[in-house]
């Protein structure tokens, strides 16, 4: 099977959720999945759910668990660099069918690693590996390289009415 590069971006909700849906579909088809999250850290609902498929889905987090605004800390940058190195190593192993790079676009946007370095790693993708990269603000260079780009666009969200993130729905 040929693996393609998919990018889910935009200011609307649902990018990670869509990637999780494809992760579940892949596991249901017997495929092996490597799911890596940047900037996130903790036992989110999606981590709890995906960990139930630990024989087919490996999940790793490379983040400090706090939202990065402006300049990232040295800890954030180090975690991002470690995550990027891990992606490169996992690709070299060539034992997964699907790789989800959750918040990869955000990692680039906030300078955890430069887009050129990220693209150089993506260029080493084995032919049969499908890659999904999520996060707002996807770099134009990445979108040009991608085989599929989906933009999630917020038209309306109850968050703007003061509704906080709800367990099982947004977190």
C-alpha positions as CSV (number, residue, x, y, z in Angstrom):
1,X,0.0,0.0,0.0
2,X,1.3,3.5,-0.9
3,X,1.5,5.8,2.1
4,X,0.5,9.4,1.7
5,X,1.1,12.6,3.6
6,X,-2.0,14.2,5.1
7,X,-2.2,17.6,6.9
8,X,-5.2,18.6,9.1
9,X,-5.0,22.3,9.9
10,X,-7.2,25.4,10.4
11,X,-8.7,27.3,13.3
12,X,-11.7,24.9,13.8
13,X,-12.0,22.1,16.2
14,X,-11.6,18.5,15.1
15,X,-8.1,18.1,13.8
16,X,-6.8,15.7,16.5
17,X,-10.3,14.1,16.6
18,X,-10.1,13.3,12.9
19,X,-6.6,11.8,13.3
20,X,-7.8,9.7,16.2
21,X,-10.7,8.4,14.0
22,X,-8.3,7.4,11.3
23,X,-6.1,5.8,14.0
24,X,-9.0,3.7,15.2
25,X,-9.9,2.7,11.6
26,X,-6.3,1.7,10.9
27,X,-6.2,-0.4,14.1
28,X,-9.5,-2.0,13.1
29,X,-7.9,-3.1,9.8
30,X,-4.9,-4.6,11.7
31,X,-2.5,-1.8,10.9
32,X,0.3,-0.7,13.3
33,X,0.1,3.0,14.4
34,X,2.7,5.3,16.0
35,X,0.9,8.3,17.5
36,X,3.1,11.1,18.7
37,X,1.9,14.3,20.4
38,X,3.9,17.6,20.6
39,X,3.3,20.1,23.4
40,X,0.8,17.9,25.2
41,X,1.5,15.9,28.3
42,X,-0.9,14.0,30.4
43,X,-3.6,11.4,30.5
44,X,-6.1,13.0,28.1
45,X,-9.3,11.1,27.2
46,X,-7.8,10.2,23.8
47,X,-4.7,8.8,25.4
48,X,-6.9,6.6,27.7
49,X,-8.9,5.4,24.7
50,X,-6.0,4.7,22.4
51,X,-4.0,2.9,25.1
52,X,-6.7,0.2,25.1
53,X,-5.2,-0.8,21.7
54,X,-1.6,-0.9,22.9
55,X,-0.9,-4.0,20.9
56,X,-1.4,-1.9,17.7
57,X,-1.1,1.7,18.7
58,X,2.0,3.2,20.4
59,X,1.5,6.7,21.9
60,X,4.3,9.0,23.0
61,X,4.1,12.6,24.2
62,X,6.8,15.2,23.8
63,X,5.6,18.3,25.6
64,X,5.5,20.0,28.9
65,X,1.7,20.0,29.2
66,X,1.3,23.7,29.0
67,X,0.2,26.0,26.2
68,X,3.1,27.7,24.5
69,X,2.5,31.4,23.8
70,X,5.2,33.5,22.3
71,X,8.7,32.1,22.8
72,X,8.9,28.5,24.0
73,X,11.0,27.6,27.0
74,X,14.3,25.6,26.7
75,X,12.3,22.6,28.1
76,X,9.7,23.0,25.3
77,X,12.4,23.2,22.7
78,X,14.3,20.2,24.1
79,X,11.1,18.1,24.2
80,X,10.3,19.1,20.6
81,X,13.8,18.2,19.4
82,X,13.5,14.8,21.2
83,X,10.2,14.2,19.6
84,X,11.5,15.0,16.1
85,X,14.5,12.7,16.7
86,X,12.0,10.0,17.7
87,X,10.0,10.4,14.5
88,X,13.2,10.0,12.5
89,X,14.1,6.8,14.5
90,X,10.6,5.3,14.1
91,X,10.6,5.9,10.4
92,X,14.0,4.2,10.1
93,X,12.5,1.1,11.9
94,X,9.9,0.9,9.2
95,X,7.5,-1.2,11.3
96,X,4.4,1.1,11.4
97,X,1.7,1.6,8.7
98,X,0.4,4.9,10.1
99,X,2.1,7.8,12.0
100,X,0.1,10.6,13.5
101,X,2.2,13.7,14.4
102,X,-0.3,15.5,16.5
103,X,0.3,19.3,16.9
104,X,3.3,19.0,14.5
105,X,2.2,22.2,12.9
106,X,2.1,24.0,16.2
107,X,5.6,22.7,17.1
108,X,6.9,24.3,13.9
109,X,4.9,27.5,14.4
110,X,6.3,28.1,17.9
111,X,9.9,27.3,16.9
112,X,10.5,23.9,18.6
113,X,12.2,23.0,15.3
114,X,12.4,24.8,12.0
115,X,10.2,23.8,9.1
116,X,13.2,22.8,7.0
117,X,14.3,20.3,9.6
118,X,10.8,18.9,9.9
119,X,10.5,18.5,6.1
120,X,13.9,16.8,5.9
121,X,12.6,14.2,8.4
122,X,9.3,13.8,6.5
123,X,11.3,13.3,3.3
124,X,12.7,10.1,4.9
125,X,9.2,8.6,5.1
126,X,9.1,4.9,4.0
127,X,6.9,4.4,0.9
128,X,4.3,2.4,2.8
129,X,3.9,4.8,5.7
130,X,0.9,7.0,5.9
131,X,1.5,10.2,7.9
132,X,-1.0,12.6,9.4
133,X,0.2,16.0,10.7
134,X,-2.3,18.0,12.8
135,X,-2.3,21.5,14.2
136,X,-3.2,25.1,13.3
137,X,-1.0,27.2,11.1
138,X,0.5,24.5,8.8
139,X,3.5,25.9,7.0
140,X,2.9,26.5,3.3
141,X,5.9,24.3,2.5
142,X,4.3,21.4,4.3
143,X,1.0,21.9,2.6
144,X,2.7,22.0,-0.8
145,X,4.4,18.7,0.0
146,X,1.2,17.0,1.3
147,X,-1.0,14.7,-0.7
148,X,-4.1,15.8,1.2
149,X,-4.7,19.0,3.1
150,X,-7.9,19.5,5.1
151,X,-8.7,22.8,6.7
152,X,-11.0,22.8,9.7
153,X,-12.8,26.2,9.8
154,X,-14.6,27.4,12.8
155,X,-18.0,28.9,11.9
156,X,-19.4,28.8,15.4
157,X,-18.2,27.5,18.8
158,X,-19.9,27.4,22.2
159,X,-16.5,28.2,23.8
160,X,-17.1,31.9,22.8
161,X,-20.2,31.7,25.1
162,X,-18.1,30.8,28.0
163,X,-18.4,27.0,27.9
164,X,-15.2,25.4,29.1
165,X,-13.6,22.3,27.5
166,X,-15.6,19.2,28.6
167,X,-14.1,15.9,29.5
168,X,-14.8,13.3,26.7
169,X,-15.7,16.0,24.2
170,X,-12.9,18.5,24.0
171,X,-10.4,17.0,26.3
